[in-house]
């Protein structure tokens, strides 16, 4: 079964393990090809309209029109 999952955050979460020198960045936008780690794909979401829903693929994105 296919699902449409809404991701409202357009930047990653920073996690700094105790005693580690570097942070780990966890994907929160859902677009990373290296999940759970961020690969910078969230940059594609910078110009999204507030409250809009989009579907992304390799070609780009389309806005989903709400029927509600």
mmJSON file of the N, C-alpha and C atoms, coordinates in Angstrom:
{"data_MODEL":{"atom_site":{
"group_PDB":["ATOM","ATOM","ATOM","ATOM","ATOM","ATOM","ATOM","ATOM","ATOM","ATOM","ATOM","ATOM","ATOM","ATOM","ATOM","ATOM","ATOM","ATOM","ATOM","ATOM","ATOM","ATOM","ATOM","ATOM","ATOM","ATOM","ATOM","ATOM","ATOM","ATOM","ATOM","ATOM","ATOM","ATOM","ATOM","ATOM","ATOM","ATOM","ATOM","ATOM","ATOM","ATOM","ATOM","ATOM","ATOM","ATOM","ATOM","ATOM","ATOM","ATOM","ATOM","ATOM","ATOM","ATOM","ATOM","ATOM","ATOM","ATOM","ATOM","ATOM","ATOM","ATOM","ATOM","ATOM","ATOM","ATOM","ATOM","ATOM","ATOM","ATOM","ATOM","ATOM","ATOM","ATOM","ATOM","ATOM","ATOM","ATOM","ATOM","ATOM","ATOM","ATOM","ATOM","ATOM","ATOM","ATOM","ATOM","ATOM","ATOM","ATOM","ATOM","ATOM","ATOM","ATOM","ATOM","ATOM","ATOM","ATOM","ATOM","ATOM","ATOM","ATOM","ATOM","ATOM","ATOM","ATOM","ATOM","ATOM","ATOM","ATOM","ATOM","ATOM","ATOM","ATOM","ATOM","ATOM","ATOM","ATOM","ATOM","ATOM","ATOM","ATOM","ATOM","ATOM","ATOM","ATOM","ATOM","ATOM","ATOM","ATOM","ATOM","ATOM","ATOM","ATOM","ATOM","ATOM","ATOM","ATOM","ATOM","ATOM","ATOM","ATOM","ATOM","ATOM","ATOM","ATOM","ATOM","ATOM","ATOM","ATOM","ATOM","ATOM","ATOM","ATOM","ATOM","ATOM","ATOM","ATOM","ATOM","ATOM","ATOM","ATOM","ATOM","ATOM","ATOM","ATOM","ATOM","ATOM","ATOM","ATOM","ATOM","ATOM","ATOM","ATOM","ATOM","ATOM","ATOM","ATOM","ATOM","ATOM","ATOM","ATOM","ATOM","ATOM","ATOM","ATOM","ATOM","ATOM","ATOM","ATOM","ATOM","ATOM","ATOM","ATOM","ATOM","ATOM","ATOM","ATOM","ATOM","ATOM","ATOM","ATOM","ATOM","ATOM"],
"id":[1,2,3,4,5,6,7,8,9,10,11,12,13,14,15,16,17,18,19,20,21,22,23,24,25,26,27,28,29,30,31,32,33,34,35,36,37,38,39,40,41,42,43,44,45,46,47,48,49,50,51,52,53,54,55,56,57,58,59,60,61,62,63,64,65,66,67,68,69,70,71,72,73,74,75,76,77,78,79,80,81,82,83,84,85,86,87,88,89,90,91,92,93,94,95,96,97,98,99,100,101,102,103,104,105,106,107,108,109,110,111,112,113,114,115,116,117,118,119,120,121,122,123,124,125,126,127,128,129,130,131,132,133,134,135,136,137,138,139,140,141,142,143,144,145,146,147,148,149,150,151,152,153,154,155,156,157,158,159,160,161,162,163,164,165,166,167,168,169,170,171,172,173,174,175,176,177,178,179,180,181,182,183,184,185,186,187,188,189,190,191,192,193,194,195,196,197,198,199,200,201,202,203,204],
"type_symbol":["N","C","C","N","C","C","N","C","C","N","C","C","N","C","C","N","C","C","N","C","C","N","C","C","N","C","C","N","C","C","N","C","C","N","C","C","N","C","C","N","C","C","N","C","C","N","C","C","N","C","C","N","C","C","N","C","C","N","C","C","N","C","C","N","C","C","N","C","C","N","C","C","N","C","C","N","C","C","N","C","C","N","C","C","N","C","C","N","C","C","N","C","C","N","C","C","N","C","C","N","C","C","N","C","C","N","C","C","N","C","C","N","C","C","N","C","C","N","C","C","N","C","C","N","C","C","N","C","C","N","C","C","N","C","C","N","C","C","N","C","C","N","C","C","N","C","C","N","C","C","N","C","C","N","C","C","N","C","C","N","C","C","N","C","C","N","C","C","N","C","C","N","C","C","N","C","C","N","C","C","N","C","C","N","C","C","N","C","C","N","C","C","N","C","C","N","C","C","N","C","C","N","C","C"],
"label_atom_id":["N","CA","C","N","CA","C","N","CA","C","N","CA","C","N","CA","C","N","CA","C","N","CA","C","N","CA","C","N","CA","C","N","CA","C","N","CA","C","N","CA","C","N","CA","C","N","CA","C","N","CA","C","N","CA","C","N","CA","C","N","CA","C","N","CA","C","N","CA","C","N","CA","C","N","CA","C","N","CA","C","N","CA","C","N","CA","C","N","CA","C","N","CA","C","N","CA","C","N","CA","C","N","CA","C","N","CA","C","N","CA","C","N","CA","C","N","CA","C","N","CA","C","N","CA","C","N","CA","C","N","CA","C","N","CA","C","N","CA","C","N","CA","C","N","CA","C","N","CA","C","N","CA","C","N","CA","C","N","CA","C","N","CA","C","N","CA","C","N","CA","C","N","CA","C","N","CA","C","N","CA","C","N","CA","C","N","CA","C","N","CA","C","N","CA","C","N","CA","C","N","CA","C","N","CA","C","N","CA","C","N","CA","C","N","CA","C","N","CA","C","N","CA","C","N","CA","C","N","CA","C","N","CA","C","N","CA","C"],
"label_alt_id":[null,null,null,null,null,null,null,null,null,null,null,null,null,null,null,null,null,null,null,null,null,null,null,null,null,null,null,null,null,null,null,null,null,null,null,null,null,null,null,null,null,null,null,null,null,null,null,null,null,null,null,null,null,null,null,null,null,null,null,null,null,null,null,null,null,null,null,null,null,null,null,null,null,null,null,null,null,null,null,null,null,null,null,null,null,null,null,null,null,null,null,null,null,null,null,null,null,null,null,null,null,null,null,null,null,null,null,null,null,null,null,null,null,null,null,null,null,null,null,null,null,null,null,null,null,null,null,null,null,null,null,null,null,null,null,null,null,null,null,null,null,null,null,null,null,null,null,null,null,null,null,null,null,null,null,null,null,null,null,null,null,null,null,null,null,null,null,null,null,null,null,null,null,null,null,null,null,null,null,null,null,null,null,null,null,null,null,null,null,null,null,null,null,null,null,null,null,null,null,null,null,null,null,null],
"label_comp_id":["UNK","UNK","UNK","UNK","UNK","UNK","UNK","UNK","UNK","UNK","UNK","UNK","UNK","UNK","UNK","UNK","UNK","UNK","UNK","UNK","UNK","UNK","UNK","UNK","UNK","UNK","UNK","UNK","UNK","UNK","UNK","UNK","UNK","UNK","UNK","UNK","UNK","UNK","UNK","UNK","UNK","UNK","UNK","UNK","UNK","UNK","UNK","UNK","UNK","UNK","UNK","UNK","UNK","UNK","UNK","UNK","UNK","UNK","UNK","UNK","UNK","UNK","UNK","UNK","UNK","UNK","UNK","UNK","UNK","UNK","UNK","UNK","UNK","UNK","UNK","UNK","UNK","UNK","UNK","UNK","UNK","UNK","UNK","UNK","UNK","UNK","UNK","UNK","UNK","UNK","UNK","UNK","UNK","UNK","UNK","UNK","UNK","UNK","UNK","UNK","UNK","UNK","UNK","UNK","UNK","UNK","UNK","UNK","UNK","UNK","UNK","UNK","UNK","UNK","UNK","UNK","UNK","UNK","UNK","UNK","UNK","UNK","UNK","UNK","UNK","UNK","UNK","UNK","UNK","UNK","UNK","UNK","UNK","UNK","UNK","UNK","UNK","UNK","UNK","UNK","UNK","UNK","UNK","UNK","UNK","UNK","UNK","UNK","UNK","UNK","UNK","UNK","UNK","UNK","UNK","UNK","UNK","UNK","UNK","UNK","UNK","UNK","UNK","UNK","UNK","UNK","UNK","UNK","UNK","UNK","UNK","UNK","UNK","UNK","UNK","UNK","UNK","UNK","UNK","UNK","UNK","UNK","UNK","UNK","UNK","UNK","UNK","UNK","UNK","UNK","UNK","UNK","UNK","UNK","UNK","UNK","UNK","UNK","UNK","UNK","UNK","UNK","UNK","UNK"],
"label_asym_id":["A","A","A","A","A","A","A","A","A","A","A","A","A","A","A","A","A","A","A","A","A","A","A","A","A","A","A","A","A","A","A","A","A","A","A","A","A","A","A","A","A","A","A","A","A","A","A","A","A","A","A","A","A","A","A","A","A","A","A","A","A","A","A","A","A","A","A","A","A","A","A","A","A","A","A","A","A","A","A","A","A","A","A","A","A","A","A","A","A","A","A","A","A","A","A","A","A","A","A","A","A","A","A","A","A","A","A","A","A","A","A","A","A","A","A","A","A","A","A","A","A","A","A","A","A","A","A","A","A","A","A","A","A","A","A","A","A","A","A","A","A","A","A","A","A","A","A","A","A","A","A","A","A","A","A","A","A","A","A","A","A","A","A","A","A","A","A","A","A","A","A","A","A","A","A","A","A","A","A","A","A","A","A","A","A","A","A","A","A","A","A","A","A","A","A","A","A","A","A","A","A","A","A","A"],
"label_entity_id":["1","1","1","1","1","1","1","1","1","1","1","1","1","1","1","1","1","1","1","1","1","1","1","1","1","1","1","1","1","1","1","1","1","1","1","1","1","1","1","1","1","1","1","1","1","1","1","1","1","1","1","1","1","1","1","1","1","1","1","1","1","1","1","1","1","1","1","1","1","1","1","1","1","1","1","1","1","1","1","1","1","1","1","1","1","1","1","1","1","1","1","1","1","1","1","1","1","1","1","1","1","1","1","1","1","1","1","1","1","1","1","1","1","1","1","1","1","1","1","1","1","1","1","1","1","1","1","1","1","1","1","1","1","1","1","1","1","1","1","1","1","1","1","1","1","1","1","1","1","1","1","1","1","1","1","1","1","1","1","1","1","1","1","1","1","1","1","1","1","1","1","1","1","1","1","1","1","1","1","1","1","1","1","1","1","1","1","1","1","1","1","1","1","1","1","1","1","1","1","1","1","1","1","1"],
"label_seq_id":[1,1,1,2,2,2,3,3,3,4,4,4,5,5,5,6,6,6,7,7,7,8,8,8,9,9,9,10,10,10,11,11,11,12,12,12,13,13,13,14,14,14,15,15,15,16,16,16,17,17,17,18,18,18,19,19,19,20,20,20,21,21,21,22,22,22,23,23,23,24,24,24,25,25,25,26,26,26,27,27,27,28,28,28,29,29,29,30,30,30,31,31,31,32,32,32,33,33,33,34,34,34,35,35,35,36,36,36,37,37,37,38,38,38,39,39,39,40,40,40,41,41,41,42,42,42,43,43,43,44,44,44,45,45,45,46,46,46,47,47,47,48,48,48,49,49,49,50,50,50,51,51,51,52,52,52,53,53,53,54,54,54,55,55,55,56,56,56,57,57,57,58,58,58,59,59,59,60,60,60,61,61,61,62,62,62,63,63,63,64,64,64,65,65,65,66,66,66,67,67,67,68,68,68],
"pdbx_PDB_ins_code":[null,null,null,null,null,null,null,null,null,null,null,null,null,null,null,null,null,null,null,null,null,null,null,null,null,null,null,null,null,null,null,null,null,null,null,null,null,null,null,null,null,null,null,null,null,null,null,null,null,null,null,null,null,null,null,null,null,null,null,null,null,null,null,null,null,null,null,null,null,null,null,null,null,null,null,null,null,null,null,null,null,null,null,null,null,null,null,null,null,null,null,null,null,null,null,null,null,null,null,null,null,null,null,null,null,null,null,null,null,null,null,null,null,null,null,null,null,null,null,null,null,null,null,null,null,null,null,null,null,null,null,null,null,null,null,null,null,null,null,null,null,null,null,null,null,null,null,null,null,null,null,null,null,null,null,null,null,null,null,null,null,null,null,null,null,null,null,null,null,null,null,null,null,null,null,null,null,null,null,null,null,null,null,null,null,null,null,null,null,null,null,null,null,null,null,null,null,null,null,null,null,null,null,null],
"Cartn_x":[0.849,0.0,0.89,0.61,1.344,0.797,1.672,1.263,1.836,1.106,1.581,1.884,3.151,3.58,3.943,3.354,3.628,4.798,5.788,6.933,6.859,6.669,6.53,7.853,8.859,10.149,11.01,11.644,12.469,13.951,14.362,15.78,16.015,17.265,17.55,17.63,17.603,17.84,19.327,19.902,21.301,21.375,22.191,22.4,23.895,24.276,25.685,25.836,26.331,26.525,27.49,27.215,28.053,29.504,30.399,31.818,32.293,31.379,31.759,32.18,33.112,33.56,32.64,32.012,31.162,29.712,28.829,27.394,27.002,25.873,25.242,23.952,23.649,22.446,21.451,20.248,19.197,18.135,17.78,16.8,15.439,14.828,13.475,12.523,13.069,12.214,11.667,12.322,11.873,12.439,13.281,13.784,15.166,15.884,17.247,17.289,18.291,18.512,19.443,19.848,20.773,20.155,18.836,18.142,18.773,18.851,18.227,19.059,20.191,21.089,20.709,20.98,20.709,21.74,21.275,22.182,22.039,21.317,21.135,19.919,19.141,17.967,16.924,16.938,15.953,16.059,17.168,17.331,16.279,15.736,14.685,13.383,13.23,11.967,11.957,13.024,13.154,12.05,11.523,10.517,9.09,8.854,7.493,6.583,5.312,4.33,3.89,3.701,3.247,1.912,1.836,0.605,0.305,1.132,0.907,1.49,0.966,1.437,2.016,3.233,3.925,4.315,4.403,4.965,6.222,7.334,8.618,9.001,9.673,10.307,11.623,12.28,13.57,13.459,12.286,12.066,11.742,11.231,10.833,9.748,8.765,7.663,6.366,5.273,3.962,3.231,2.383,1.577,0.298,-0.024,-1.245,-2.366,-3.427,-4.56,-5.475,-5.794,-6.64,-8.098,-8.77,-10.182,-11.041,-10.419,-11.129,-11.275],
"Cartn_y":[-1.179,0.0,1.236,2.18,3.444,4.401,5.247,6.253,7.605,8.626,9.991,10.483,10.768,11.196,12.678,13.467,14.899,15.196,15.903,16.364,17.892,18.469,19.913,20.627,19.919,20.548,20.557,21.695,21.771,21.975,21.405,21.405,20.189,19.737,18.532,18.81,17.728,17.802,17.581,18.385,18.21,17.349,16.306,15.424,15.389,15.71,15.652,14.583,13.404,12.338,12.778,12.334,12.707,12.308,13.27,13.033,13.125,13.305,13.392,14.816,14.932,16.25,16.834,15.975,16.424,16.051,16.854,16.584,15.617,14.959,14.129,14.852,14.91,15.592,14.548,14.551,13.582,14.237,13.564,14.087,14.263,15.406,15.648,16.02,16.264,16.656,15.446,14.285,13.075,12.87,13.773,13.681,13.062,12.889,12.377,10.984,10.754,9.423,8.605,9.184,8.544,8.486,8.235,8.225,7.221,7.505,8.623,9.897,9.874,11.026,12.04,13.296,14.387,14.373,14.556,14.691,16.044,16.975,18.316,18.459,17.403,17.458,18.465,18.819,19.773,21.147,21.417,22.704,22.879,21.774,21.834,22.392,22.428,22.837,24.3,25.018,26.392,27.339,27.172,28.118,27.567,26.563,26.048,27.09,27.091,27.982,27.402,28.265,27.857,27.129,25.928,25.167,24.344,24.47,23.709,22.303,21.374,19.997,19.695,19.124,18.846,17.382,16.889,15.575,15.818,15.209,15.366,14.077,14.233,13.104,13.614,12.795,13.187,14.344,14.539,15.601,16.946,16.952,18.195,17.94,18.812,18.671,19.183,18.71,19.238,19.538,20.533,20.867,20.04,19.434,18.632,19.578,19.574,20.423,19.74,20.405,19.845,19.849,18.783,18.682,18.979,19.388,19.617,21.069],
"Cartn_z":[0.0,0.0,0.0,-0.875,-0.92,0.117,0.606,1.588,1.21,1.515,1.369,2.773,3.041,4.367,4.293,5.129,5.138,6.065,5.541,6.321,6.353,7.517,7.629,7.871,8.278,8.578,7.318,7.027,5.826,6.15,7.245,7.627,8.522,8.612,9.395,10.893,11.65,13.086,13.342,14.209,14.591,15.849,15.79,16.933,17.196,18.436,18.803,19.875,19.481,20.465,21.561,22.76,23.897,23.637,23.812,23.624,22.183,21.231,19.819,19.474,18.558,18.104,17.043,16.254,15.157,15.405,14.818,14.876,13.77,13.969,12.957,12.583,11.298,10.84,10.34,10.933,10.632,9.74,8.661,7.706,8.376,8.131,8.636,7.501,6.3,5.174,4.425,4.571,3.901,2.511,2.026,0.657,0.532,1.628,1.578,0.952,0.136,-0.448,0.446,1.578,2.513,3.912,3.992,5.28,6.232,7.476,8.178,8.142,7.434,7.442,6.374,6.645,5.717,4.584,3.353,2.211,1.517,2.161,1.605,0.714,0.546,-0.333,0.129,1.413,1.944,1.273,0.617,-0.075,-1.164,-1.663,-2.685,-2.119,-0.797,-0.171,0.26,0.036,0.561,0.114,-1.087,-1.584,-1.55,-0.721,-0.573,0.066,-0.352,0.261,1.596,2.572,3.904,3.804,4.396,4.438,3.19,2.146,0.912,1.056,0.265,0.266,-1.108,-1.136,-2.388,-2.478,-3.705,-3.996,-4.812,-4.372,-5.047,-5.754,-6.914,-7.587,-8.186,-8.981,-9.544,-10.534,-11.099,-12.084,-11.445,-10.234,-9.583,-8.55,-8.518,-7.561,-8.16,-7.574,-7.917,-6.62,-6.652,-5.464,-5.508,-4.388,-4.258,-3.889,-4.676,-4.395,-3.393,-2.316,-1.28,-1.71,-1.413,-1.722,-0.493,0.594,1.84,2.147],
"occupancy":[1.0,1.0,1.0,1.0,1.0,1.0,1.0,1.0,1.0,1.0,1.0,1.0,1.0,1.0,1.0,1.0,1.0,1.0,1.0,1.0,1.0,1.0,1.0,1.0,1.0,1.0,1.0,1.0,1.0,1.0,1.0,1.0,1.0,1.0,1.0,1.0,1.0,1.0,1.0,1.0,1.0,1.0,1.0,1.0,1.0,1.0,1.0,1.0,1.0,1.0,1.0,1.0,1.0,1.0,1.0,1.0,1.0,1.0,1.0,1.0,1.0,1.0,1.0,1.0,1.0,1.0,1.0,1.0,1.0,1.0,1.0,1.0,1.0,1.0,1.0,1.0,1.0,1.0,1.0,1.0,1.0,1.0,1.0,1.0,1.0,1.0,1.0,1.0,1.0,1.0,1.0,1.0,1.0,1.0,1.0,1.0,1.0,1.0,1.0,1.0,1.0,1.0,1.0,1.0,1.0,1.0,1.0,1.0,1.0,1.0,1.0,1.0,1.0,1.0,1.0,1.0,1.0,1.0,1.0,1.0,1.0,1.0,1.0,1.0,1.0,1.0,1.0,1.0,1.0,1.0,1.0,1.0,1.0,1.0,1.0,1.0,1.0,1.0,1.0,1.0,1.0,1.0,1.0,1.0,1.0,1.0,1.0,1.0,1.0,1.0,1.0,1.0,1.0,1.0,1.0,1.0,1.0,1.0,1.0,1.0,1.0,1.0,1.0,1.0,1.0,1.0,1.0,1.0,1.0,1.0,1.0,1.0,1.0,1.0,1.0,1.0,1.0,1.0,1.0,1.0,1.0,1.0,1.0,1.0,1.0,1.0,1.0,1.0,1.0,1.0,1.0,1.0,1.0,1.0,1.0,1.0,1.0,1.0,1.0,1.0,1.0,1.0,1.0,1.0],
"B_iso_or_equiv":[0.0,0.0,0.0,0.0,0.0,0.0,0.0,0.0,0.0,0.0,0.0,0.0,0.0,0.0,0.0,0.0,0.0,0.0,0.0,0.0,0.0,0.0,0.0,0.0,0.0,0.0,0.0,0.0,0.0,0.0,0.0,0.0,0.0,0.0,0.0,0.0,0.0,0.0,0.0,0.0,0.0,0.0,0.0,0.0,0.0,0.0,0.0,0.0,0.0,0.0,0.0,0.0,0.0,0.0,0.0,0.0,0.0,0.0,0.0,0.0,0.0,0.0,0.0,0.0,0.0,0.0,0.0,0.0,0.0,0.0,0.0,0.0,0.0,0.0,0.0,0.0,0.0,0.0,0.0,0.0,0.0,0.0,0.0,0.0,0.0,0.0,0.0,0.0,0.0,0.0,0.0,0.0,0.0,0.0,0.0,0.0,0.0,0.0,0.0,0.0,0.0,0.0,0.0,0.0,0.0,0.0,0.0,0.0,0.0,0.0,0.0,0.0,0.0,0.0,0.0,0.0,0.0,0.0,0.0,0.0,0.0,0.0,0.0,0.0,0.0,0.0,0.0,0.0,0.0,0.0,0.0,0.0,0.0,0.0,0.0,0.0,0.0,0.0,0.0,0.0,0.0,0.0,0.0,0.0,0.0,0.0,0.0,0.0,0.0,0.0,0.0,0.0,0.0,0.0,0.0,0.0,0.0,0.0,0.0,0.0,0.0,0.0,0.0,0.0,0.0,0.0,0.0,0.0,0.0,0.0,0.0,0.0,0.0,0.0,0.0,0.0,0.0,0.0,0.0,0.0,0.0,0.0,0.0,0.0,0.0,0.0,0.0,0.0,0.0,0.0,0.0,0.0,0.0,0.0,0.0,0.0,0.0,0.0,0.0,0.0,0.0,0.0,0.0,0.0],
"pdbx_formal_charge":[null,null,null,null,null,null,null,null,null,null,null,null,null,null,null,null,null,null,null,null,null,null,null,null,null,null,null,null,null,null,null,null,null,null,null,null,null,null,null,null,null,null,null,null,null,null,null,null,null,null,null,null,null,null,null,null,null,null,null,null,null,null,null,null,null,null,null,null,null,null,null,null,null,null,null,null,null,null,null,null,null,null,null,null,null,null,null,null,null,null,null,null,null,null,null,null,null,null,null,null,null,null,null,null,null,null,null,null,null,null,null,null,null,null,null,null,null,null,null,null,null,null,null,null,null,null,null,null,null,null,null,null,null,null,null,null,null,null,null,null,null,null,null,null,null,null,null,null,null,null,null,null,null,null,null,null,null,null,null,null,null,null,null,null,null,null,null,null,null,null,null,null,null,null,null,null,null,null,null,null,null,null,null,null,null,null,null,null,null,null,null,null,null,null,null,null,null,null,null,null,null,null,null,null],
"auth_seq_id":[1,1,1,2,2,2,3,3,3,4,4,4,5,5,5,6,6,6,7,7,7,8,8,8,9,9,9,10,10,10,11,11,11,12,12,12,13,13,13,14,14,14,15,15,15,16,16,16,17,17,17,18,18,18,19,19,19,20,20,20,21,21,21,22,22,22,23,23,23,24,24,24,25,25,25,26,26,26,27,27,27,28,28,28,29,29,29,30,30,30,31,31,31,32,32,32,33,33,33,34,34,34,35,35,35,36,36,36,37,37,37,38,38,38,39,39,39,40,40,40,41,41,41,42,42,42,43,43,43,44,44,44,45,45,45,46,46,46,47,47,47,48,48,48,49,49,49,50,50,50,51,51,51,52,52,52,53,53,53,54,54,54,55,55,55,56,56,56,57,57,57,58,58,58,59,59,59,60,60,60,61,61,61,62,62,62,63,63,63,64,64,64,65,65,65,66,66,66,67,67,67,68,68,68],
"auth_comp_id":["UNK","UNK","UNK","UNK","UNK","UNK","UNK","UNK","UNK","UNK","UNK","UNK","UNK","UNK","UNK","UNK","UNK","UNK","UNK","UNK","UNK","UNK","UNK","UNK","UNK","UNK","UNK","UNK","UNK","UNK","UNK","UNK","UNK","UNK","UNK","UNK","UNK","UNK","UNK","UNK","UNK","UNK","UNK","UNK","UNK","UNK","UNK","UNK","UNK","UNK","UNK","UNK","UNK","UNK","UNK","UNK","UNK","UNK","UNK","UNK","UNK","UNK","UNK","UNK","UNK","UNK","UNK","UNK","UNK","UNK","UNK","UNK","UNK","UNK","UNK","UNK","UNK","UNK","UNK","UNK","UNK","UNK","UNK","UNK","UNK","UNK","UNK","UNK","UNK","UNK","UNK","UNK","UNK","UNK","UNK","UNK","UNK","UNK","UNK","UNK","UNK","UNK","UNK","UNK","UNK","UNK","UNK","UNK","UNK","UNK","UNK","UNK","UNK","UNK","UNK","UNK","UNK","UNK","UNK","UNK","UNK","UNK","UNK","UNK","UNK","UNK","UNK","UNK","UNK","UNK","UNK","UNK","UNK","UNK","UNK","UNK","UNK","UNK","UNK","UNK","UNK","UNK","UNK","UNK","UNK","UNK","UNK","UNK","UNK","UNK","UNK","UNK","UNK","UNK","UNK","UNK","UNK","UNK","UNK","UNK","UNK","UNK","UNK","UNK","UNK","UNK","UNK","UNK","UNK","UNK","UNK","UNK","UNK","UNK","UNK","UNK","UNK","UNK","UNK","UNK","UNK","UNK","UNK","UNK","UNK","UNK","UNK","UNK","UNK","UNK","UNK","UNK","UNK","UNK","UNK","UNK","UNK","UNK","UNK","UNK","UNK","UNK","UNK","UNK"],
"auth_asym_id":["A","A","A","A","A","A","A","A","A","A","A","A","A","A","A","A","A","A","A","A","A","A","A","A","A","A","A","A","A","A","A","A","A","A","A","A","A","A","A","A","A","A","A","A","A","A","A","A","A","A","A","A","A","A","A","A","A","A","A","A","A","A","A","A","A","A","A","A","A","A","A","A","A","A","A","A","A","A","A","A","A","A","A","A","A","A","A","A","A","A","A","A","A","A","A","A","A","A","A","A","A","A","A","A","A","A","A","A","A","A","A","A","A","A","A","A","A","A","A","A","A","A","A","A","A","A","A","A","A","A","A","A","A","A","A","A","A","A","A","A","A","A","A","A","A","A","A","A","A","A","A","A","A","A","A","A","A","A","A","A","A","A","A","A","A","A","A","A","A","A","A","A","A","A","A","A","A","A","A","A","A","A","A","A","A","A","A","A","A","A","A","A","A","A","A","A","A","A","A","A","A","A","A","A"],
"auth_atom_id":["N","CA","C","N","CA","C","N","CA","C","N","CA","C","N","CA","C","N","CA","C","N","CA","C","N","CA","C","N","CA","C","N","CA","C","N","CA","C","N","CA","C","N","CA","C","N","CA","C","N","CA","C","N","CA","C","N","CA","C","N","CA","C","N","CA","C","N","CA","C","N","CA","C","N","CA","C","N","CA","C","N","CA","C","N","CA","C","N","CA","C","N","CA","C","N","CA","C","N","CA","C","N","CA","C","N","CA","C","N","CA","C","N","CA","C","N","CA","C","N","CA","C","N","CA","C","N","CA","C","N","CA","C","N","CA","C","N","CA","C","N","CA","C","N","CA","C","N","CA","C","N","CA","C","N","CA","C","N","CA","C","N","CA","C","N","CA","C","N","CA","C","N","CA","C","N","CA","C","N","CA","C","N","CA","C","N","CA","C","N","CA","C","N","CA","C","N","CA","C","N","CA","C","N","CA","C","N","CA","C","N","CA","C","N","CA","C","N","CA","C","N","CA","C","N","CA","C","N","CA","C","N","CA","C","N","CA","C"],
"pdbx_PDB_model_num":[1,1,1,1,1,1,1,1,1,1,1,1,1,1,1,1,1,1,1,1,1,1,1,1,1,1,1,1,1,1,1,1,1,1,1,1,1,1,1,1,1,1,1,1,1,1,1,1,1,1,1,1,1,1,1,1,1,1,1,1,1,1,1,1,1,1,1,1,1,1,1,1,1,1,1,1,1,1,1,1,1,1,1,1,1,1,1,1,1,1,1,1,1,1,1,1,1,1,1,1,1,1,1,1,1,1,1,1,1,1,1,1,1,1,1,1,1,1,1,1,1,1,1,1,1,1,1,1,1,1,1,1,1,1,1,1,1,1,1,1,1,1,1,1,1,1,1,1,1,1,1,1,1,1,1,1,1,1,1,1,1,1,1,1,1,1,1,1,1,1,1,1,1,1,1,1,1,1,1,1,1,1,1,1,1,1,1,1,1,1,1,1,1,1,1,1,1,1,1,1,1,1,1,1]
}}}
